[in-house]
Each structure stands twice: as structure tokens, then as C-alpha cells.
Amino acid sequence: MRGVVFDGKQAQVVGDLEIRDPGPGEVLVAIGAAGLCHSDLSVIDGTIPFPPPVVLGHEGAGVVEAVGAGVTHVAPGDHVSLSTLANCGACADCDRGRPTMCRKAIGMPDRPFARGGQPLFQFASNSAFAERTLVKAVQAVKIPEDIPMTSAALIGCGVLTGVGAVLNRAKVGLGETVVVIGTGGIGLNVIQGARIAGASAVVAVDANPAKEAVARRFGATHFVDASATGSLAGTSAAVREVLPTGADHAFECVGSVKLIRQAVDLLDRHGQAVLLGVPGFTEEASFLVSSMYLDKTIMGCRYGSSRPQRDIALYADLYRRGELLLDELVTEVYPVEDFAKAVDDARHGRVARGVLTF
């Protein structure tokens, strides 16, 4: 079968992947569509260290082909959106409703694939850039069949991360103010999460002025073109023209330590800076300690602090009611053979989200 394999030096589309049958508690899924997320690019460029060879992809949707013993909540033929959380469901964190903190879901990749007799790792317990993938039952969430696969795929990462960061982690309240730094796939979902939460002002910041229209479509009330302000200080000043005392919440969605500092500096008293972008694993950020005594908070956020079995179903319902935008996130659809073009478009900011199909 076809899939995208990263061998430690380059990523390429191959046609000779194999995958084992599902074991107890596992689900075999025929992938219909998979979004290209910057986390996949970060594996390729080394920002996220991951052992090769690995089948990439982690934002997918498809149709259940087979289930292992003990799986009862999905059956062959069901449409599912896939999460990346292979959480155990039995530890203290899972029991508290915090599956993103399950230690059994982090740092222990399986190897269900093979190529030429060599086992290949699975990325993010998912590997959606393959015609078929194998996931734990808890990762497969049944969705209505009328949701297009290209849209449903995006729920499992970009939507869970961005919207979840607003609703689950920051808990943005009605009438509060939000700054979103970076309007890529994650940033746009933060913006629409803030809109759904009822934020009174949502200021989008991006160095690409062409992104203003889509940012406003998703719910931004204001847009600051960082390329026109001349400096970080100029950009902050432009934001302060909209929010003179600062923001209740600032989300950094780029992965730049300079922009992390900017997010902290843009907070009002009692404000929260939420870090969603992924800098290099050894990079450090700085901030004025004295500013923290105004009850400011810097918050990490893994995967939108989500509970996928609950949240994916909720977001699917919001989409069907017209409150959550999914179709509008899909800028371009590529056959998997055009993976290199999809990567180039993503790296140059030409797409909000590119989606691969099989």
C-alpha cells in the first residue's frame, strides 16, 4: 500500500508498505483524507526528534475496515476521525479526564508497519499518511457520514488543538479579549474557538497580510499586519491601539521564543499566555518576572487539553450546525503522490491546511 515514509534524511511516497492485522483493542482504518500539519514538517526538519524510519501523518479520517477483540464502540463501515492520543484509559490522569497527560500515550511509539521486512515506527500513534493505519480503539471516534473526509480529517489535530486550547485550557469567557499570534491552521482554530466562546475582541497577528480575509472569516475582529509595523515593538503597539490595557488571553501559534515573549508582554493584568507553537526542543524564552506579580500566567497546552471521544463528537455537531468552520480550513487537496508540493505550499504559507487523499 501507499504511504509517506521519513527515513531520517528525506520523506518520500512509497508503494510497498505493509501493516499487520488489528489485535485486541485495536482498529484498522482505511484513510480517506489526512491533513498536513506543521508537526509533520517538524519531524522532517528535525525540530521534533523522532526515530526513523517512520510513517508520517497524524491528522486523519477514514472508514473502519476491521476491529480487534473487545472493540465495541465502532464497527467495520463506520466513519471515524482519529485522535493522536493512545491513552490507556486506566491511569490516574485518564481517570481525572486528562488523557493528554497519560504517560502511556507519550514517547512510546509502536511499529505496526513494515517495508521490505523492516519494521517502521508510527508517528503520533496515528500515521495517517498511509492508505491504512492501525490505532487503539480509544483513538477512533465515530462521526456522521455526511461530514466530508477532507474536513473530518482536520478535527483530529488542528481543531482539537486550537479550539480546545480556547475552551478547555484557557477557558476563555464571554466578553473577554484575545490576541492570536500566527494565523495558520492552529491559529485559525484558536480564532474560531474564541468566536464560539463569545470573546468581545479577537486580534489576529500575522506577517502575511493576505491572511487577513480568512482570519476575519473565522472570527477575528481586528487584524495586525506584522510585516508593516517594522518591529516586534511596532506590532505590540498596533495591538495596544485595539486593546490599550492588554489582552485577557494571548495565544502564540508560531513557535518563536521572541513571539512567546511578545504574547506575555501583551497581557492585561490577570492575563494568560497560552503556548501552542513548537520551538526547537532546546530553545529558551525569557520574560520579565516582575510582570508575573500582576497575576499573569504562562500556560503550556498539549493537544488542546482535549478529551477526544467527547470533543470530536462535539465539534462534529458544531460543524453540522454551522458554528464550526471545517470546509473553509481546506485550502488545497492533493493526491498523496503530490506530497512534495503539499510540503512546499505549507512551508511557504500558501495554505491554511493542505489535505492529502488516497
Secondary structure, 3 states (H helix, E strand, C coil): CCEEEECCCCEEEECCCEECCCCCCEEEEEEEEEEECHHHHHHHHCCCCCCCCEECCCCEEEEEEEECCCCCCCCCCCEEEECCCCCCCCCHHHHCCCHHHCHHHCCCCCCCEEECCEEEEEHHHCCCCECEEEEEHHHEEECCCCCCHHHHHHHHHHHHHHHHHHHHHHCCCCCCEEEEECCCHHHHHHHHHHHHHCCCEEEEEECCHHHHHHHHHHCCCEEEEHHHCCCHHHHHHHHHHHCCCCEEEEEECCCCHHHHHHHHHCEEEEEEEEECCCCCCCCCCCCCHHHHHHCCEEEECCHHHCCHHHHHHHHHHHHHCCCCCCHHHEEEEEEHHHHHHHHHHHHCCCCCEEEEEC
